[in-house]
Amino acid sequence: MLAIERRNLILQKLHEEKRVVVSQLSQMFGVSEETIRRDLDKLEKDGVATKSYGGAVINEELNIDMPFNIRKNQNISGKQKMAETAASIVKDGEHIFLDASSTAVFIARALKEKERLTVLTNSVEILLELSDMSGWTVISTGGVMKEGFLAFFGSRSEEAIRTFQVDKVFCSCKALDPVRGIMESREEIASAKRAMLASGEMRILAADSTKFDQKAFVVCGSLRDINVLITDKKPSEEWLQRLDREGIQCLYQEEENADI
């Protein structure tokens, strides 16, 4: 097993159990405790874990970005609900943007019953997910691959995004603040999402309930930059009133939603 594979498995265990023990990991992977300590040193340097006596604990600070393979296993049921809702408002033959979020991967899977879609994305995972879709056009933005994100970012990616005008844009976010708006942890991620939002006739944010009333490092748009908010459960009355004032339709599965 490669060191990076072992560290990803350790990180997944950290996410699930919140802490790990060096001696247990040593036995699990069949390597020395010193090797495990080096793995934990690397995870601590990356900011995703904090070493403690005999092991490590997860760093749950909001602006820390977990690797994609960890994020895609978070709140799976919520993402599936949002993906089903998203698919219900996409029509055959439409042109859509999907961002590089783990939520967008679930949306891509839910769209597979549609016909003749044109999908543009900066996500490597989505490109692979849709690689066998007959009758579809799947377009990559290209750009610079970012380690741990399975996605393309940078000026070339954004230039490609701005080339297109699509029917619907689907993106997610790191945090959703009632005053600051849509927020992300990194400028390059926020910049790509700004370009996508500017390229869509209908702009849809898919954000689960854990994102509400949170803050992150970079503002990538205001609430007025979106037309629709898809979430996994009914928001608070305060949020519903705010969304209504901004003219944003809120869709979630617990209640019957009007068609767009």
C-alpha positions in Angstrom: 0.0 0.0 0.0 1.3 3.5 -0.9 1.8 6.0 1.9 -0.8 8.3 0.5 -3.4 5.5 0.4 -2.7 4.7 4.0 -3.0 8.3 5.0 -6.3 8.6 3.2 -7.6 5.5 5.1 -6.3 7.0 8.4 -8.1 10.2 7.6 -11.3 8.4 6.8 -11.1 6.6 10.1 -10.4 9.9 11.8 -13.5 11.4 10.2 -15.7 8.5 11.3 -14.3 8.0 14.8 -12.9 11.5 15.5 -9.6 10.0 16.9 -7.1 7.3 16.2 -4.5 5.4 18.2 -1.0 4.8 16.9 -0.7 1.2 18.2 -4.0 0.2 16.7 -3.2 1.8 13.3 0.2 0.0 13.3 -1.5 -3.4 13.7 -4.2 -2.5 11.2 -1.8 -1.6 8.4 1.1 -3.9 9.3 3.6 -1.1 9.6 5.8 0.2 12.4 4.5 2.7 14.9 7.2 5.1 13.7 5.7 4.9 10.2 2.2 5.7 11.6 3.7 8.7 13.5 5.1 10.0 10.2 1.7 9.7 8.6 0.1 11.6 11.5 2.9 14.3 11.2 1.9 14.7 7.5 -1.8 14.9 8.3 -1.1 17.5 11.0 1.0 19.5 8.6 -1.9 19.4 6.1 -4.1 20.8 8.8 -6.6 18.0 8.9 -5.6 16.4 12.2 -4.0 17.3 15.6 -1.6 14.9 17.2 -2.3 13.9 20.7 -0.6 11.5 23.1 -0.5 8.1 21.5 -2.5 9.2 18.4 -4.4 12.1 16.8 -7.8 13.8 16.7 -9.7 15.2 13.7 -9.5 18.9 13.1 -13.1 20.0 12.6 -12.4 23.7 12.0 -14.7 24.8 9.1 -12.1 26.2 6.8 -10.1 23.0 6.6 -10.8 21.2 3.4 -11.0 17.4 3.6 -9.9 15.4 0.6 -12.6 14.7 -1.9 -12.8 10.9 -1.1 -13.7 11.9 2.5 -16.2 14.6 1.6 -18.1 12.4 -0.8 -19.0 10.1 2.1 -20.4 12.8 4.3 -24.2 13.2 4.6 -24.8 10.8 1.8 -28.6 10.7 2.4 -28.8 14.5 2.3 -26.9 14.6 -0.9 -29.1 12.0 -2.5 -32.2 14.0 -1.5 -30.8 17.2 -3.0 -29.7 15.3 -6.1 -33.1 13.9 -6.7 -34.6 17.4 -6.3 -32.0 18.8 -8.7 -32.7 16.2 -11.3 -36.5 16.9 -11.2 -35.9 20.4 -12.5 -33.6 19.5 -15.4 -35.2 18.9 -18.8 -33.9 16.7 -21.6 -31.6 18.5 -24.0 -30.5 21.3 -21.5 -27.0 22.7 -21.1 -25.8 22.7 -17.5 -22.8 23.5 -15.4 -21.9 21.2 -12.4 -19.2 22.4 -10.0 -16.5 20.3 -8.4 -18.4 19.7 -5.2 -19.2 16.2 -3.8 -22.8 17.2 -4.0 -22.5 17.8 -7.7 -21.3 14.2 -8.2 -24.6 13.0 -6.7 -26.5 15.3 -9.0 -24.6 13.9 -12.0 -25.7 10.4 -11.0 -29.3 11.4 -10.6 -29.3 13.0 -14.1 -28.5 9.8 -15.9 -32.1 9.2 -16.7 -32.1 12.4 -18.8 -31.4 12.5 -22.5 -29.2 14.7 -24.7 -27.8 16.7 -21.9 -24.7 18.9 -22.4 -22.7 18.9 -19.1 -19.8 21.3 -18.4 -17.7 20.7 -15.3 -14.3 21.3 -13.7 -14.7 18.0 -11.7 -12.6 15.0 -12.7 -15.0 12.8 -10.7 -18.0 13.9 -12.7 -16.1 13.5 -16.0 -15.5 9.8 -15.0 -19.0 9.4 -13.7 -20.5 10.5 -17.1 -17.9 9.0 -19.4 -20.3 6.3 -20.6 -23.4 8.5 -21.3 -24.5 7.9 -24.9 -26.1 10.9 -26.6 -24.7 13.4 -24.1 -22.0 16.0 -24.6 -19.6 16.2 -21.6 -17.1 19.1 -21.6 -14.2 19.6 -19.3 -13.1 23.1 -18.4 -9.5 22.0 -18.2 -7.1 24.0 -16.1 -4.7 23.1 -13.2 -5.4 20.0 -11.3 -5.6 20.7 -7.5 -4.2 17.9 -5.2 -6.9 16.4 -3.0 -9.8 18.0 -4.9 -10.0 16.0 -8.1 -10.9 19.2 -9.9 -9.5 21.8 -12.3 -9.0 25.5 -11.2 -7.0 28.5 -12.4 -7.3 31.1 -15.1 -7.5 28.7 -18.0 -10.4 26.9 -16.3 -12.2 30.2 -15.6 -11.6 31.4 -19.2 -13.3 28.2 -20.5 -16.2 28.6 -18.1 -16.8 32.2 -19.3 -17.0 30.9 -22.9 -20.3 29.2 -22.3 -23.9 30.3 -21.5 -26.0 27.5 -20.0 -29.6 26.8 -19.0 -28.8 25.9 -15.4 -25.8 26.1 -13.0 -25.6 23.8 -10.0 -23.0 24.6 -7.3 -22.5 23.9 -3.6 -20.7 25.9 -1.0 -18.7 25.6 2.2 -20.9 27.9 4.2 -24.1 30.0 3.9 -24.2 33.2 5.9 -27.4 35.3 6.0 -25.4 38.5 5.7 -22.2 37.6 3.7 -23.9 35.1 1.5 -22.3 32.1 -0.3 -18.9 31.4 1.2 -15.9 29.1 0.3 -12.7 28.1 2.0 -10.3 29.0 -0.8 -10.2 31.9 -3.3 -9.6 29.6 -6.4 -12.7 27.6 -5.6 -14.7 30.8 -5.0 -13.4 32.4 -8.2 -14.5 29.3 -10.3 -18.0 29.4 -8.8 -18.3 33.1 -9.5 -17.6 32.4 -13.1 -20.1 29.6 -13.2 -22.8 31.6 -11.6 -22.3 34.4 -14.2 -22.7 31.9 -17.0 -26.2 30.5 -16.1 -29.7 31.5 -16.9 -30.9 29.8 -13.8 -28.5 29.6 -10.9 -29.0 26.9 -8.3 -27.2 26.5 -5.0 -27.3 23.0 -3.4 -26.5 23.3 0.3 -27.4 20.9 3.0 -28.6 22.0 6.4 -25.1 21.9 8.0 -24.0 24.8 5.8 -26.6 27.3 7.1 -25.5 30.0 9.5 -21.9 29.2 9.0 -18.9 31.3 7.8 -15.9 30.5 5.7 -12.9 32.4 4.4 -14.0 33.8 1.0 -17.3 35.2 -0.2 -18.1 33.8 -3.7 -21.5 35.4 -4.1 -24.5 37.0 -2.4 -27.9 35.4 -2.0 -29.1 37.6 -4.9 -26.7 35.7 -7.2 -28.9 32.6 -7.0 -32.5 31.9 -8.2 -33.0 28.6 -6.4 -31.8 27.0 -3.2 -32.0 23.2 -2.9 -31.4 21.7 0.6 -32.0 18.4 2.4 -34.5 19.6 5.0 -36.8 22.5 5.7 -34.8 25.6 6.8 -35.7 27.7 9.8 -38.5 30.2 9.4 -36.0 33.0 9.5 -34.2 31.6 6.5 -37.4 30.9 4.6 -38.5 34.5 5.1 -35.1 35.8 4.0 -35.1 33.7 0.9 -38.6 34.8 0.1 -37.6 38.5 0.4 -34.8 37.9 -2.0 -37.1 36.1 -4.5 -35.2 32.8 -4.1 -37.2 29.6 -4.4 -36.3 27.0 -1.8 -36.7 23.3 -2.7 -36.6 20.4 -0.2 -38.2 17.0 -0.2 -40.1 17.1 3.1 -42.8 19.2 1.5 -44.4 19.3 -1.9 -42.6 21.9 -4.0 -44.0 23.9 -6.8 -42.5 23.4 -10.3 -40.0 25.9 -11.6 
